[in-house]
Amino acid sequence: MDPVTNRDRDGAEQALPAIPEKRYFAIGEVSDLCHVKPHVLRYWEQEFPQLRPVKRRGNRRYYKYQDVQVVRQIRSLLYEEGFTIGGARKQLKEQAKPAAERSGAELSTAQRLAEIRRDLEALIAEIPV
């Protein structure tokens, strides 16, 4: 199987295996689950601040379920969508931001709605009961 294209010898696309419900995964397990070699995972740890596996005795890495999902996301950005390392890093950072922060237009719309609400409340307060 080619790790970059995720295809077998016949050229058929291979789906990534399901992630089992476990607390921690060894680097070899993550490598198998994500079709990425262990040395690539160690390199990505240096390049992506979102990927921080727990290190235990003997500097052994243990990845959490969320880490495996991040690895798959990085793999998709780099191998399937064609991002560079820097572009993938930026994309992950953008996806981590709350929706209101991603777009200044959405934030200004929320501010405008709050202002309209204050104006309406002031008008209602002026109406004699």
BABAGU-127136 format. One record per residue: x, y, z of N, C-alpha, C, O, CB in turn; residue in one letter. Coordinates in steps of 0.001 Angstrom, whole numbers. Glycine has a CB too. Layout:
# BABAGU-127136
nu:nv:nw:cau:cav:caw:cu:cv:cw:ou:ov:ow:cbu:cbv:cbw:rest
X:Y:Z:X:Y:Z:X:Y:Z:X:Y:Z:X:Y:Z:a
...
***
This chain:
# BABAGU-127136
nu:nv:nw:cau:cav:caw:cu:cv:cw:ou:ov:ow:cbu:cbv:cbw:rest
838:-1178:0:0:0:0:886:1246:0:1884:1320:717:-955:-4:1217:m
503:2201:-806:1212:3476:-888:664:4408:190:-523:4735:158:1064:4115:-2311:d
1508:4859:1168:998:5674:2263:530:7058:1835:-297:7670:2511:2047:5815:3306:p
1043:7550:734:656:8894:310:-717:8885:-347:-1555:9732:-35:1694:9471:-653:v
-960:7946:-1247:-2238:7920:-1963:-3275:7046:-1280:-4457:7115:-1617:-2029:7435:-3375:t
-2848:6209:-308:-3761:5324:416:-4417:4332:-537:-5596:4006:-392:-4833:6141:1152:n
-3651:3860:-1504:-4163:2882:-2478:-3375:1578:-2346:-2193:1581:-2002:-4065:3440:-3940:r
-4050:477:-2624:-3353:-800:-2591:-2677:-1050:-3940:-2676:-168:-4799:-4331:-1951:-2244:d
-2105:-2235:-4137:-1353:-2536:-5365:-2219:-2483:-6615:-1724:-2187:-7702:-715:-3903:-5259:r
-3513:-2770:-6466:-4421:-2755:-7612:-4905:-1347:-7942:-5607:-1158:-8936:-5613:-3657:-7344:d
-4546:-359:-7130:-4964:1009:-7365:-6282:1370:-6710:-6766:2493:-6856:-5059:1252:-8815:g
-6869:415:-5981:-8142:691:-5309:-7893:1493:-4033:-6953:1223:-3285:-8892:-631:-4983:a
-8745:2474:-3804:-8630:3319:-2614:-8976:2509:-1365:-9978:1795:-1344:-9554:4559:-2729:e
-8153:2619:-332:-8371:1910:918:-8855:2895:1981:-8212:3918:2217:-7077:1193:1378:q
-9969:2597:2615:-10493:3442:3688:-9653:3230:4944:-9134:2141:5188:-11995:3129:3967:a
-9534:4282:5724:-8820:4161:6988:-9662:3328:7946:-10887:3441:7952:-8506:5560:7595:l
-9011:2485:8762:-9779:1661:9700:-10439:2519:10778:-9993:3631:11057:-8872:607:10350:p
-11493:1998:11374:-12185:2704:12458:-11248:2825:13657:-10414:1954:13903:-13502:1963:12860:a
-11401:3915:14390:-10578:4121:15582:-11269:3423:16751:-12404:3764:17084:-10361:5655:15878:i
-10602:2451:17378:-11237:1769:18512:-11396:2705:19712:-10650:3672:19867:-10416:537:18917:p
-12380:2398:20552:-12616:3203:21756:-11608:2785:22824:-11876:1896:23631:-14088:3031:22278:e
-10470:3424:22817:-9425:3175:23809:-8989:4508:24379:-9215:5562:23784:-8215:2408:23189:k
-8362:4446:25536:-7883:5680:26155:-6575:6139:25506:-6424:7319:25190:-7687:5480:27670:r
-5638:5226:25308:-4341:5576:24743:-3951:4610:23635:-4336:3440:23642:-3271:5588:25832:y
-3174:5126:22675:-2673:4327:21565:-1165:4500:21479:-651:5606:21645:-3357:4730:20227:f
-456:3408:21219:993:3481:20997:1242:4044:19596:339:4055:18759:1667:2066:21163:a
2446:4503:19347:2767:5126:18060:2570:4140:16903:2155:4541:15815:4216:5648:18068:i
2863:2866:17128:2658:1855:16085:1191:1677:15733:838:1489:14569:3236:526:16525:g
333:1739:16763:-1107:1621:16517:-1621:2812:15722:-2421:2652:14800:-1872:1504:17842:e
-1161:4009:16081:-1582:5217:15368:-1090:5154:13926:-1795:5549:12997:-1045:6495:16072:v
122:4654:13759:683:4498:12421:-210:3605:11569:-482:3923:10411:2102:3917:12496:s
-665:2497:12131:-1539:1570:11399:-2921:2172:11155:-3490:2001:10078:-1676:251:12168:d
-3465:2881:12156:-4803:3459:12031:-4864:4590:11015:-5901:4824:10394:-5270:3964:13370:l
-3737:5294:10849:-3738:6480:9979:-2950:6288:8691:-2892:7191:7857:-3177:7657:10726:c
-2343:5117:8525:-1517:4830:7348:-411:5875:7185:-192:6413:6100:-2389:4781:6079:h
274:6145:8291:1400:7083:8306:2513:6413:9097:2254:5822:10145:999:8486:8934:v
3735:6496:8616:4849:5844:9296:5190:6567:10606:4970:7772:10728:6081:5797:8375:k
5730:5820:11589:6034:6421:12896:6975:7628:12820:6802:8586:13575:6643:5379:13796:p
7967:7598:11923:8889:8741:11862:8175:9995:11364:8561:11110:11714:10086:8419:10949:h
7135:9817:10546:6341:10956:10073:5524:11522:11233:5398:12739:11370:5405:10535:8897:v
4970:10642:12067:4220:11103:13245:5120:11909:14179:4706:12942:14705:3608:9904:14003:l
6350:11437:14386:7280:12172:15262:7621:13534:14661:7762:14513:15393:8576:11355:15492:r
7753:13603:13347:8022:14877:12678:6830:15825:12824:7003:17010:13106:8343:14646:11184:y
5628:15298:12631:4430:16133:12741:4265:16695:14146:3725:17788:14314:3191:15334:12357:w
4727:15958:15162:4668:16476:16533:5450:17780:16652:5070:18671:17412:5219:15435:17528:e
6536:17888:15905:7358:19103:15936:6699:20231:15160:6872:21401:15501:8752:18823:15366:q
5955:19899:14135:5391:20902:13233:4000:21401:13615:3635:22527:13276:5338:20345:11864:e
3224:20584:14311:1845:20932:14626:1647:20990:16139:1703:19958:16807:872:19918:13994:f
1419:22180:16685:1244:22295:18144:-6:21570:18656:-99:21282:19849:1171:23763:18539:p
-965:21272:17779:-2179:20567:18187:-1899:19100:18519:-2701:18446:19185:-3233:20658:17086:q
-772:18593:18060:-443:17177:18230:596:17035:19337:1790:17230:19109:80:16559:16899:l
134:16696:20530:1021:16544:21677:688:15257:22430:-83:15285:23389:911:17764:22615:r
1264:14126:22003:986:12887:22730:1625:12912:24120:2594:13631:24362:1496:11674:21934:p
1062:12115:25020:1610:11987:26362:2880:11162:26263:2913:10143:25574:583:11335:27347:v
3924:11602:26948:5169:10816:26960:5347:10217:28340:5282:10911:29355:6408:11693:26573:k
5573:8910:28354:5752:8195:29614:7184:7690:29697:8061:8119:28948:4742:7020:29742:r
7395:6771:30623:8748:6260:30869:9425:5830:29569:8796:5264:28675:8702:5081:31849:r
10689:6107:29494:11455:5745:28311:11086:6567:27091:11380:6175:25961:11267:4297:28011:g
10438:7714:27316:10020:8606:26221:9058:7926:25248:9010:8281:24070:11243:9104:25459:n
8297:6953:25737:7287:6294:24891:6103:7225:24722:5647:7860:25673:6829:4931:25505:r
5616:7294:23496:4497:8175:23189:3179:7419:23290:3055:6279:22841:4656:8783:21789:r
2202:8084:23893:859:7534:23962:-104:8602:23462:-209:9690:24030:499:7074:25416:y
-798:8264:22394:-1722:9192:21758:-3125:8970:22301:-3545:7829:22494:-1699:9027:20224:y
-3849:10051:22547:-5251:9968:22954:-6106:9848:21695:-5627:10037:20577:-5674:11218:23809:k
-7374:9531:21902:-8323:9405:20796:-8334:10683:19954:-8323:10627:18724:-9742:9102:21331:y
-8356:11853:20641:-8372:13135:19931:-7099:13335:19106:-7140:13922:18024:-8536:14289:20926:q
-5969:12843:19623:-4710:12949:18879:-4789:12163:17570:-4299:12616:16536:-3531:12439:19736:d
-5408:10988:17622:-5546:10167:16409:-6420:10907:15396:-6144:10876:14197:-6160:8765:16746:v
-7463:11564:15872:-8317:12339:14970:-7535:13495:14342:-7705:13793:13160:-9549:12877:15724:q
-6680:14146:15136:-5856:15245:14610:-4884:14706:13563:-4684:15338:12526:-5078:15956:15758:v
-4282:13555:13819:-3356:12954:12849:-4081:12691:11535:-3547:12974:10463:-2750:11635:13403:v
-5292:12153:11612:-6062:11898:10394:-6400:13196:9665:-6400:13246:8435:-7346:11139:10729:r
-6684:14234:10429:-6992:15529:9819:-5753:16093:9122:-5844:16599:8003:-7511:16524:10887:q
-4607:16007:9777:-3348:16472:9177:-3057:15675:7916:-2701:16237:6880:-2170:16344:10182:i
-3211:14360:8013:-2954:13491:6862:-3835:13879:5681:-3367:13948:4545:-3191:12019:7236:r
-5105:14129:5954:-6039:14520:4904:-5622:15845:4265:-5623:15980:3041:-7460:14627:5468:s
-5270:16812:5098:-4870:18125:4575:-3625:18014:3692:-3553:18625:2626:-4607:19105:5735:l
-2653:17230:4146:-1387:17129:3413:-1477:16217:2193:-1053:16598:1102:-301:16627:4334:l
-2017:15034:2367:-1967:14037:1303:-3152:14101:335:-2989:13837:-857:-1900:12672:1909:y
-4322:14445:829:-5510:14427:-31:-5837:15807:-593:-6212:15933:-1759:-6705:13896:742:e
-5696:16844:239:-6053:18188:-207:-4865:18977:-745:-5045:20051:-1320:-6682:18946:925:e
-3650:18454:-564:-2475:19062:-1168:-1913:20281:-455:-1175:21058:-1062:-2794:19435:-2532:g
-2243:20469:821:-1684:21594:1580:-205:21366:1857:259:20227:1914:-2449:21791:2904:f
530:22458:2029:1894:22372:2536:1804:22244:4048:725:22380:4624:2754:23621:2112:t
2948:21981:4699:2966:21893:6165:2459:23210:6758:1612:23205:7651:4406:21571:6689:i
2973:24326:6266:2556:25636:6771:1078:25897:6518:380:26423:7384:3389:26736:6130:g
606:25534:5344:-805:25722:5013:-1703:24861:5884:-2761:25313:6322:-1050:25405:3548:g
-1291:23622:6140:-2074:22724:6992:-2091:23246:8428:-3119:23186:9103:-1500:21284:6946:a
-960:23751:8885:-883:24317:10235:-1859:25489:10377:-2574:25605:11372:564:24777:10551:r
-1869:26356:9357:-2759:27517:9360:-4221:27080:9308:-5065:27642:10005:-2439:28444:8174:k
-4515:26085:8489:-5879:25576:8357:-6369:24999:9688:-7505:25257:10087:-5950:24503:7251:q
-5536:24230:10371:-5926:23660:11663:-6169:24757:12694:-7086:24669:13511:-4847:22693:12171:l
-5334:25788:12641:-5498:26903:13573:-6818:27619:13308:-7516:27999:14248:-4317:27892:13457:k
-7168:27807:12035:-8434:28461:11676:-9629:27627:12131:-10615:28170:12628:-8506:28699:10154:e
-9540:26313:11960:-10645:25437:12339:-10850:25408:13848:-11953:25141:14325:-10398:24030:11825:q
-9790:25681:14594:-9883:25653:16054:-10538:26908:16606:-11021:26897:17738:-8504:25485:16663:a
-10568:28004:15826:-11168:29245:16298:-12683:29113:16349:-13277:28404:15537:-10764:30419:15397:k
-13308:29798:17307:-14778:29815:17312:-15294:30484:16047:-14596:31296:15439:-15320:30547:18566:p
-16502:30148:15655:-17084:30643:14399:-17123:32165:14357:-16878:32746:13299:-18495:30088:14213:a
-17416:32818:15451:-17518:34277:15460:-16172:34941:15193:-16118:36028:14617:-18073:34754:16793:a
-15098:34299:15605:-13772:34885:15390:-13292:34706:13961:-12476:35494:13484:-12768:34271:16344:e
-13787:33671:13260:-13329:33397:11901:-13706:34495:10929:-12966:34780:9988:-13890:32090:11422:r
-14854:35110:11152:-15325:36106:10211:-15687:37378:10943:-16537:37375:11834:-16520:35584:9420:s
-15042:38459:10565:-15352:39749:11158:-16774:40165:10866:-17382:40878:11664:-14395:40799:10659:g
-17326:39733:9726:-18700:40075:9360:-19685:39485:10356:-20637:40153:10760:-19021:39581:7944:a
-19463:38226:10758:-20356:37605:11728:-20288:38331:13065:-21310:38519:13724:-20006:36124:11910:e
-19100:38735:13462:-18933:39431:14726:-19623:40780:14668:-20303:41156:15623:-17448:39600:15063:l
-19471:41518:13583:-20108:42819:13483:-21627:42667:13403:-22349:43538:13889:-19580:43582:12261:s
-22121:41603:12814:-23558:41361:12770:-24091:41159:14182:-25145:41693:14528:-23882:40136:11887:t
-23384:40403:14990:-23801:40192:16382:-23801:41512:17147:-24695:41775:17951:-22873:39172:17079:a
-22792:42335:16888:-22734:43638:17552:-23900:44515:17099:-24516:45202:17914:-21386:44341:17259:q
-24199:44492:15820:-25309:45301:15295:-26637:44849:15884:-27475:45679:16235:-25361:45218:13760:r
-26833:43540:15996:-28073:43032:16580:-28206:43456:18041:-29299:43808:18484:-28128:41504:16467:l
-27124:43427:18782:-27160:43862:20183:-27518:45348:20266:-28274:45763:21145:-25796:43597:20873:a
-26970:46141:19344:-27269:47576:19320:-28745:47814:18985:-29391:48656:19609:-26364:48301:18296:e
-29275:47086:18014:-30690:47215:17639:-31577:46835:18823:-32586:47488:19088:-31019:46324:16405:i
-31192:45777:19530:-31980:45353:20690:-32013:46446:21752:-33069:46735:22314:-31407:44056:21286:r
-30853:47059:22028:-30811:48153:23013:-31706:49306:22581:-32420:49883:23400:-29366:48654:23207:r
-31668:49643:21288:-32516:50731:20770:-33993:50406:20927:-34782:51263:21326:-32200:51002:19294:d
-34369:49171:20612:-35767:48766:20744:-36217:48796:22205:-37327:49236:22506:-35971:47364:20160:l
-35368:48334:23098:-35703:48357:24522:-35879:49795:25016:-36747:50069:25845:-34612:47642:25341:e
-35048:50712:24501:-35175:52122:24879:-36490:52694:24354:-37151:53455:25060:-33979:52942:24339:a
-36879:52343:23129:-38140:52821:22574:-39330:52264:23367:-40282:52992:23647:-38253:52426:21088:l
-39278:51007:23721:-40359:50390:24498:-40485:51083:25860:-41590:51299:26358:-40101:48865:24685:i
-39353:51421:26443:-39371:52092:27745:-40026:53475:27650:-40594:53950:28633:-37941:52223:28295:a
-39956:54124:26488:-40535:55466:26307:-42043:55432:26075:-42714:56446:26263:-39864:56165:25137:e
-42583:54295:25674:-44026:54190:25412:-44784:54219:26724:-44487:53440:27629:-44360:52896:24623:i
-45793:55137:26842:-46555:55174:28083:-47471:53942:28198:-48056:53493:27213:-47386:56473:28158:p
-47576:53424:29391:-48376:52226:29612:-49748:52557:30119:-50552:51656:30358:-47691:51306:30575:v
***
